[in-house]
Amino acid sequence: VQLQASGGGLVQAGGSLRLSCVASGSIFSINYMGWHRQAPGKQRELVASITRSGNTNYADFVKGRFTISIDNAKNTVYLQMSSLKPEDTAVYYCFVGLMGPRDWGKGTQVTVSS
């Protein structure tokens, strides 16, 4: 599976960004898509995930601010990020899998200035 993420960038605190990730290749094996992030000096952490049927899971630190969605026809997962904080600054990696993360994309940088 190949993953192409886009949508990262520089935004001021309180602003919004939308990340997109398109999956291609052996997409028949995908039931689960989502996003991890990794800030400098920190471990990679789950941000949000979603199944093809629409079941979602969010990390506590993004609940109420981020929304994950999926377009099954386009094999694309989106992450709408609002009320961004400087601590959201990280490289965001999309992932796919059957029942859990299995493949990751190259990541897209999100930088939130204070």
N, C-alpha and C positions, 0 to 999 in steps of 0.2 A: 504494500500500500504506500502510495506517495501522498504527502500532505503539504499543502501550500497555504501558509498563513499570511495574512495581510491586515493592515489597519492600525498598526502601532504608530507611535509618534510622541510628540511633546505637547503637553496640555497643562494649563494652570489648574491648581487645586480648585475643586468644585466643578470642573468641566467634565466632558463626556468623550468617550471614544467607543467605536464599535470594531471589534476584531472579527475576522472571518477566516475560516479554514476549509479548504476544499480537499476532499479525499478522492483519489483516483487509483486505479489498479484493481486489486482483489477486494472490491468493496462488498461482495456478497458475504464476506466474513465479518463485517462490521455491524455491531448492534449497539455500540457504546462509544460516545464521543465526548470530548471535554477539553478542559484547559488546566494545565499546571502553570506555576510561575516560580521563578527563582531570582531572588534579589542578591546583590553582591554580598558574599560572605555568609549566605544563608542556604539552608537546604531547600530543594525543590518541594513545593507544596501544592496540594490540590486546591483549585479555585472553584470549579464547578464541573458537573458532568450531566449528561442527558442520554437517555436511550432513544432508539428509533420510535418507540411508542410514546415518548414524551415525558417519561419519569425523570425528574431532576433532583440533583443533590448540590448543595452549596456549602462552602466553608463558612463558618460563622462570621468571619471578618468581612464578607461581601454580601451577606444577606440584607436585602432591602436596597442595595445599591447596584448590584450586577444582575443581569438576566441572561440566561443561556437559552438558546433556541436552536432548532434543527430544521433543515429543509431536506427531507429525504429524497425528493426528486433530483435535487442538485448535489446530494452527498456533501452538504455544507453545514457546518456548525458555526453559530454566531455567539459572540459574547458582547452584550451591550453593557458598557461600564459608565455609570453615572456617579456624581458626587465623589469624584476621584480625590484621593489623598496622596500626599507625598510618599507615604509608606506603601502605596500601590506600585511604586516604581520597581520594575523588574523586567526580565525577559519572560514573555508569555509563550508557552509551548502548547500547541494543540496535540491531542492524542486520540487514538481510536483503538478499539478492541472488540472482542466478542462479549466477554463478561467483566472485563477490567482493562486498564491501559495495557497496550501491547506495542504500538508503534507511535513514534513522536515525530513532529515536524521540527524544522530548524529553529523556530522561535521568532518572535517579533518583539522589539524593544518598546516598552511603555515607560515614559518618563513624566512624572507629575511634579511641577515646580510649585513652590510655596509662595 
